[in-house]
Amino acid sequence: MSALLTTLALLFTLIYTVTSSCTPSDLAALLAFKSSLNEPYLGIFNTWSGTNCCSNWYGISCDPTTGRVADINLRGESEDPIFEKAGRSGYMTGSINPSLCKLDRLSTLILADWKGVSGEIPGCVASLSNLRILDLIGNQISGKIPANIGNLQRLTVLNLADNGLTGEIPASLTALANMKHLDLSSNKLTGQLPADFGNLKMLSRALLSKNQLSGAIPNSISGMYRLADLDLSVNKISGSVPGWLGSMRVLSTLNLDSNMISGQLPASLLSSTGLGILNLSRNAIEGNIPDAFGPKSYFMALDLSYNNLKGPIPGSLSSAAYVGHLDLSHNHLCGTIPVGTPFDHLEASSFSFNDCLCGNPLKTC
Ligand SMILES: *[C@@H]1O[C@H](CO)[C@@H](O)[C@H](O)[C@H]1NC(C)=O
């Protein structure tokens, strides 16, 4: 009997969500959201008509039990037939209407790669307490990241890359304890990384390249046990490279290139068994390259070019398990290039513009 009731209830829910219109407030919010945007080439908003926003509205999906709008998923680069038919990628202008914030059950907001959406992120977005994914990559969004973004306690993905955001990273951002993926690359963000950045304990990718971030790398990052990818390249980061970066458990990609980093190169980075990509190019790192490579060093890419490194190339580098791409050019290195498997496939350009390096693939000593 109860099985029958459950079945009936499920059936009813199904029929309800398929046939009923969405709530008047969700409908009004979506229509206001649409009215502030203009997508001239694909016609995706032509599907946004009638009162049943939960079925057949392009990019919209609803929670089957509540019938409330749960996801807005609009990507300007997609394999969807609507794109194939138009034979082009998407383009959209306009801005994000604050009426969006009336969709208080929203869990996904993706308005990505439309190239032309501008204006600011409405501050009220921080009140969407069910939001898990906020992805606005690849537009022309300006202004600041909402100060109270840290209210979004369920957020797992925050992707605001490739926009024109200004101001500092809001202090509240580090309260996003569930965040796994943070991408703020290619904006105009200034100021320092929050000292308590390491509070983002679930974060596995921190992509912050191509901004104007300054200050040192916060020590709290050493406690981010899930961090696999840290990209702070092309900023104004100063201070030295912390040695603890070489002992972070899952860190495999570390890009600190094109900054103002000084001090010496920590041995721990070279002996690390996990780091596969290390780019420290275009900084002011000085001193010798530590003789710390070992049979577990496995670098897909190791780029130390354009620094002030001096002394010889350490012999231990020839004991590394693998070095795919090596760039030691534009330093002040001197001495004989070691012999061994990691060097067999390397070209002269890996070693050029140093003070007095010699031996294969450069001229004999
Ligand atoms: C390292 O960074 C520099 C400067 O930002 C860049 O030109 C270079 O291609 C990067 N190296 C690798 C191996 O990706």
The ligand as a MOL file (V3000), in Angstrom:
LIG
                    3D

  0  0  0     0  0            999 V3000
M  V30 BEGIN CTAB
M  V30 COUNTS 14 14 0 0 0
M  V30 BEGIN ATOM
M  V30 1 C 56.7890 29.9760 -17.7890 0
M  V30 2 O 56.3940 31.3200 -17.6830 0
M  V30 3 C 56.8710 32.1600 -18.7130 0
M  V30 4 C 56.5850 33.6190 -18.3590 0
M  V30 5 O 55.3160 33.8220 -17.8450 0
M  V30 6 C 56.2720 31.7090 -20.0150 0
M  V30 7 O 56.7100 32.5370 -21.0800 0
M  V30 8 C 56.7180 30.2650 -20.2620 0
M  V30 9 O 56.1180 29.7690 -21.4300 0
M  V30 10 C 56.3230 29.3660 -19.0920 0
M  V30 11 N 56.9920 28.0750 -19.2480 0
M  V30 12 C 56.3280 26.9480 -19.4170 0
M  V30 13 C 57.1380 25.7190 -19.5270 0
M  V30 14 O 55.1040 26.9020 -19.5090 0
M  V30 END ATOM
M  V30 BEGIN BOND
M  V30 1 1 1 2
M  V30 2 1 1 10
M  V30 3 1 2 3
M  V30 4 1 3 4
M  V30 5 1 3 6
M  V30 6 1 4 5
M  V30 7 1 6 7
M  V30 8 1 6 8
M  V30 9 1 8 9
M  V30 10 1 8 10
M  V30 11 1 10 11
M  V30 12 1 11 12
M  V30 13 1 12 13
M  V30 14 2 12 14
M  V30 END BOND
M  V30 END CTAB
M  END
